[in-house]
Amino acid sequence: DQYFEINFLANETYANFSGKSLNGSMKIDSSGFMKIDVFDTKFEFKGLNSLNSNDTTQINNINLRFIGNNIQTLDDKFQNVDFYLLKNNKITTFDNINITSNSFNIKPTKENEKAYISYNNTNNLYKVRGSYEINDKNNLISNFINYNFGYFFSDLNIQWVGFNELKDLEGKIQFKIKDFESKTSLSDSVFLRALKILNLNSMIGNLTNDSNLISSNLIIDRAEGNLYIGKNRALITKPIKLETAEAKMNWSGDILKDKNGLLEELNLDLEMRLKVSENIPWYAAIFGGIPALAGGLVFENIIDERLDDVSTFRFDVTGSINNPEIVRLDR
């Protein structure tokens, strides 16, 4: 029960389609540029899993604009979708992105700079800009990657070389994340290894006889902060606040890059607020390295929400990412 009308003209081709589950139009001009308008439509595919198709990655020479309104998928409802897609054998770019849905919201940055995602396969260069908000209550993202999170927000403008190494990372990031959990062993996680800053076990070894790093899932209740990454260093411009179920931490400082453009030399300060008791099992691991987020600690309780001298431990963190030197300042 689907209706199509297709018109082939000298300089363009256009089509209209209507039916119970698919409505819209398509126009292709003489240059090959395609504009697709879709509305009141239901697609029977499951979100991001469709990106796993090997066939889609092999298609080149795409130049289109996609506009959508009231689009229903199996796991989400998109009120508005608008983006340009340019793909050839050198570059893939989603440009001027505006998306509003129950789970995804992508729009220009706070400075009203357009949102885009770009990859240049010639020099392995990634670029991302825009304001991105994801409510992952339906596990749309966790089904696609090895991490769970309930909420993610970032206003950013960054670029880097290489997916795992994050070489020559530059730009600015404002972020907030809630209910994060790694679904892989920390020692085997490529993402966590790439972003690793330090092992908190060595920092708090003076408080417990347990010095073993437990290979458990990394769980973070909440983390937020602002970063600026320049050519030579990454600076925490607004303290990174990280919270687990039983502890709160504040990170400040910067990380210098090495001659290869990788984050390396630590110059960080940490305030960690907790209620200390005997024989606490310390489960420590690192979540972030742009430039630092530490998590996975199990404590007894938080006394209250304010950081104060009574319940706060302070540390100076220097050395390198692989070999941090950690000194407690308030013995």
C-alpha positions as CSV (number, residue, x, y, z in Angstrom):
1,D,0.0,0.0,0.0
2,Q,2.8,2.4,-0.9
3,Y,2.4,5.1,-3.5
4,F,5.4,6.4,-5.6
5,E,5.6,9.1,-8.3
6,I,8.9,9.5,-10.0
7,N,9.8,12.2,-12.6
8,F,12.9,12.1,-14.8
9,L,13.7,15.5,-16.2
10,A,16.7,16.8,-18.2
11,N,18.4,18.5,-15.2
12,E,16.9,16.7,-12.2
13,T,15.0,13.7,-10.9
14,Y,12.4,14.0,-8.2
15,A,10.1,11.6,-6.5
16,N,7.2,11.7,-4.1
17,F,6.1,8.8,-1.9
18,S,3.3,8.2,0.5
19,G,1.8,5.5,2.6
20,K,1.1,4.2,6.1
21,S,4.8,3.9,7.1
22,L,6.7,6.0,4.6
23,N,6.1,9.6,3.5
24,G,8.2,12.2,1.8
25,S,10.1,13.3,-1.3
26,M,13.5,13.1,-2.9
27,K,15.2,15.3,-5.5
28,I,18.5,14.8,-7.3
29,D,19.9,17.7,-9.3
30,S,22.3,17.7,-12.3
31,S,25.4,17.8,-9.9
32,G,24.3,14.7,-8.2
33,F,23.3,16.5,-5.0
34,M,20.4,14.7,-3.3
35,K,17.8,16.2,-0.9
36,I,15.6,13.8,1.0
37,D,12.5,14.9,3.0
38,V,10.8,12.3,5.2
39,F,7.9,12.8,7.6
40,D,5.3,10.7,9.5
41,T,7.4,7.6,8.9
42,K,8.2,4.4,10.7
43,F,11.5,2.6,10.1
44,E,11.8,-1.0,11.2
45,F,15.4,-1.0,12.1
46,K,17.1,-0.8,15.5
47,G,18.9,2.5,15.8
48,L,22.7,2.4,15.9
49,N,23.0,-1.3,15.2
50,S,22.3,-0.5,11.6
51,L,25.7,1.3,11.5
52,N,27.4,-2.1,11.9
53,S,26.5,-3.0,8.3
54,N,29.6,-3.5,6.2
55,D,27.7,-2.5,3.1
56,T,27.2,1.1,4.2
57,T,30.9,1.7,4.8
58,Q,31.7,0.8,1.2
59,I,29.5,3.4,-0.4
60,N,31.3,6.5,-1.7
61,N,30.5,9.6,-3.5
62,I,27.5,10.6,-1.4
63,N,26.4,14.2,-1.3
64,L,23.0,14.7,0.3
65,R,20.8,16.6,2.8
66,F,18.4,14.6,4.9
67,I,15.4,16.3,6.6
68,G,13.0,14.4,8.8
69,N,10.0,15.1,11.0
70,N,8.1,12.7,13.2
71,I,10.2,9.6,12.4
72,Q,9.6,6.5,14.6
73,T,12.2,3.7,14.9
74,L,12.0,0.5,17.0
75,D,13.8,2.2,19.9
76,D,13.3,6.0,19.5
77,K,11.2,8.8,18.1
78,F,12.8,11.6,16.2
79,Q,10.9,14.9,16.2
80,N,13.3,16.6,13.9
81,V,16.4,15.5,11.9
82,D,18.5,17.7,9.6
83,F,22.0,17.1,8.4
84,Y,24.2,17.1,5.3
85,L,26.3,14.0,4.5
86,L,29.4,14.2,2.3
87,K,31.3,11.0,1.7
88,N,34.0,10.1,-0.8
89,N,37.2,8.0,-0.8
90,K,39.0,10.6,1.3
91,I,36.6,12.1,3.8
92,T,33.3,11.4,5.5
93,T,31.4,14.4,7.1
94,F,28.1,14.8,8.8
95,D,27.6,18.5,8.6
96,N,25.3,21.2,10.1
97,I,23.6,18.5,12.3
98,N,20.4,19.3,14.1
99,I,18.6,16.3,15.8
100,T,15.8,16.3,18.3
101,S,14.6,12.9,19.7
102,N,13.6,11.2,22.9
103,S,17.2,9.9,23.3
104,F,19.4,12.1,21.1
105,N,19.8,15.8,20.8
106,I,22.5,17.3,18.7
107,K,22.7,21.1,18.0
108,P,25.2,23.9,17.5
109,T,27.6,24.8,20.3
110,K,26.9,27.4,23.0
111,E,28.8,29.9,20.7
112,N,26.3,28.9,17.9
113,E,28.9,27.1,15.9
114,K,27.4,24.4,13.7
115,A,27.6,20.8,14.8
116,Y,29.6,18.3,12.6
117,I,31.4,15.0,12.7
118,S,34.2,14.4,10.2
119,Y,36.8,11.7,9.5
120,N,39.7,12.0,7.0
121,N,41.0,8.6,6.3
122,T,44.1,9.9,4.5
123,N,45.7,11.3,7.7
124,N,43.4,9.4,10.2
125,L,42.1,12.8,11.5
126,Y,38.9,13.0,13.5
127,K,37.0,16.3,14.1
128,V,33.9,16.7,16.3
129,R,32.0,19.9,17.2
130,G,28.6,20.7,18.6
131,S,26.4,20.2,21.6
132,Y,25.6,16.5,22.2
133,E,23.1,15.1,24.7
134,I,22.2,11.5,25.1
135,N,19.7,9.9,27.4
136,D,20.5,6.2,27.1
137,K,17.6,4.8,29.1
138,N,16.9,2.3,26.3
139,N,20.6,1.2,26.1
140,L,20.9,2.5,22.5
141,I,24.6,3.3,23.0
142,S,25.5,0.4,25.4
143,N,24.3,-2.1,22.8
144,F,26.8,-0.5,20.4
145,I,29.9,0.0,22.7
146,N,31.3,-1.7,25.8
147,Y,30.1,0.9,28.2
148,N,26.8,1.8,29.9
149,F,25.7,5.3,30.9
150,G,22.4,6.8,31.8
151,Y,23.1,10.4,30.6
152,F,25.8,12.1,28.6
153,F,26.2,15.8,27.7
154,S,29.2,17.5,26.0
155,D,29.7,20.9,24.4
156,L,32.9,20.5,22.5
157,N,35.1,21.5,19.6
158,I,38.0,19.0,19.2
159,Q,40.2,17.2,16.8
160,W,42.8,14.4,17.1
161,V,44.7,11.8,15.1
162,G,44.1,8.0,15.6
163,F,41.1,6.5,17.3
164,N,42.9,4.9,20.3
165,E,46.0,7.0,20.8
166,L,44.3,10.4,20.7
167,K,47.5,11.9,19.2
168,D,47.6,15.7,18.7
169,L,44.3,16.1,20.6
170,E,43.3,19.8,20.6
171,G,40.2,21.8,21.4
172,K,37.8,22.4,24.3
173,I,35.4,20.2,26.1
174,Q,32.6,20.7,28.6
175,F,31.1,17.4,29.7
176,K,28.7,15.8,32.2
177,I,28.1,12.1,32.5
178,K,25.9,10.1,34.9
179,D,25.7,6.4,35.8
180,F,28.7,5.2,33.9
181,E,29.8,1.6,34.0
182,S,32.4,-0.3,32.0
183,K,31.2,-3.7,30.8
184,T,34.7,-5.0,30.1
185,S,37.6,-5.9,32.3
186,L,39.6,-2.8,33.0
187,S,42.9,-4.4,32.0
188,D,41.5,-5.4,28.7
189,S,39.6,-2.2,27.8
190,V,41.2,-0.4,24.9
191,F,39.4,2.8,25.7
192,L,40.5,2.9,29.4
193,R,44.1,2.0,28.5
194,A,44.2,4.8,26.0
195,L,42.9,7.4,28.5
196,K,44.7,6.0,31.6
197,I,46.3,8.5,33.9
198,L,47.1,6.8,37.1
199,N,46.4,3.9,39.5
200,L,44.7,5.2,42.7
201,N,45.7,2.1,44.6
202,S,49.3,3.4,44.9
203,M,48.0,6.8,46.2
204,I,46.0,5.3,49.0
205,G,48.2,2.4,49.9
206,N,49.1,4.1,53.2
207,L,45.5,3.7,54.3
208,T,45.1,0.0,53.8
209,N,47.1,-3.2,53.5
210,D,45.3,-4.2,50.3
211,S,47.5,-3.1,47.4
212,N,46.0,-5.2,44.7
213,L,44.2,-3.7,41.7
214,I,40.9,-5.5,41.4
215,S,39.9,-6.2,37.8
216,S,36.2,-5.2,38.2
217,N,33.9,-3.0,36.3
218,L,34.4,0.7,36.6
219,I,31.3,2.5,38.0
220,I,30.9,6.3,38.3
221,D,27.8,7.9,39.5
222,R,28.5,11.4,38.1
223,A,31.4,13.3,36.5
224,E,31.6,16.8,35.1
225,G,34.2,19.4,34.2
226,N,35.8,21.7,31.5
227,L,39.0,21.1,29.6
228,Y,41.1,23.0,27.2
229,I,43.6,21.1,25.2
230,G,46.2,23.1,23.3
231,K,49.3,22.2,21.3
232,N,51.5,21.5,24.3
233,R,49.2,20.7,27.2
234,A,45.7,19.8,28.4
235,L,44.4,22.2,31.1
236,I,41.5,21.6,33.5
237,T,39.8,25.0,33.2
238,K,37.0,24.1,35.5
239,P,37.7,21.5,38.2
240,I,36.6,18.0,37.3
241,K,34.2,16.7,39.9
242,L,33.8,13.0,40.1
243,E,31.4,11.1,42.3
244,T,31.1,7.4,43.2
245,A,28.5,5.9,45.4
246,E,30.6,6.6,48.5
247,A,33.1,9.3,47.6
248,K,33.7,12.6,45.9
249,M,36.8,13.9,44.1
250,N,37.9,17.2,42.7
251,W,40.7,17.3,40.0
252,S,42.6,20.4,38.9
253,G,45.9,21.1,37.1
254,D,47.2,20.2,33.7
255,I,49.0,17.5,31.6
256,L,51.9,18.3,29.3
257,K,52.2,16.5,25.9
258,D,55.3,14.7,24.8
259,K,57.2,15.3,21.5
260,N,54.8,12.9,19.7
261,G,51.8,14.9,20.7
262,L,50.5,12.5,23.3
263,L,49.4,13.4,26.8
264,E,52.3,12.4,29.1
265,E,53.6,14.6,32.0
266,L,51.2,15.0,35.0
267,N,50.8,18.2,37.1
268,L,47.5,17.4,38.9
269,D,46.0,18.2,42.3
270,L,43.3,15.9,43.8
271,E,40.9,16.5,46.7
272,M,39.2,13.3,47.8
273,R,36.4,13.3,50.4
274,L,35.4,10.2,52.2
275,K,34.7,8.5,55.5
276,V,37.7,6.3,56.3
277,S,37.4,3.1,58.3
278,E,39.7,0.1,58.8
279,N,40.3,-2.5,56.1
280,I,38.5,-0.8,53.4
281,P,38.7,-2.8,50.1
282,W,40.1,-0.3,47.5
283,Y,39.0,-1.0,44.0
284,A,40.7,1.6,41.9
285,A,40.9,2.3,38.2
286,I,41.0,5.2,35.8
287,F,38.2,6.4,33.6
288,G,39.5,9.5,31.7
289,G,42.6,11.0,30.4
290,I,41.5,14.2,28.7
291,P,43.1,14.8,31.1
292,A,41.9,12.9,34.2
293,L,38.9,11.2,35.8
294,A,39.4,8.7,38.5
295,G,36.7,6.3,39.7
296,G,35.8,2.9,40.8
297,L,36.6,3.4,44.5
298,V,34.5,1.8,47.2
299,F,34.2,3.7,50.5
300,E,31.9,3.5,53.4
301,N,29.9,6.7,53.2
302,I,30.0,10.4,52.3
303,I,29.5,12.6,55.4
304,D,27.8,15.4,53.5
305,E,28.1,17.1,50.1
306,R,30.6,19.8,51.0
307,L,34.3,19.4,50.7
308,D,36.0,20.4,54.0
309,D,39.3,19.9,55.8
310,V,37.9,17.3,58.2
311,S,37.1,14.6,55.7
312,T,39.2,15.6,52.7
313,F,42.5,14.1,51.6
314,R,44.8,16.1,49.3
315,F,47.3,14.7,46.9
316,D,49.9,16.0,44.5
317,V,50.1,13.9,41.3
318,T,53.2,14.2,39.1
319,G,55.3,11.9,37.0
320,S,54.0,10.4,33.7
321,I,50.7,8.8,32.8
322,N,52.3,5.3,32.9
323,N,54.4,6.0,36.0
324,P,52.6,8.6,38.2
325,E,54.2,9.9,41.4
326,I,51.6,10.4,44.0
327,V,52.2,12.3,47.3
328,R,49.7,12.8,50.1
329,L,49.9,16.4,51.3
330,D,47.8,16.4,54.5
331,R,49.4,13.6,56.6
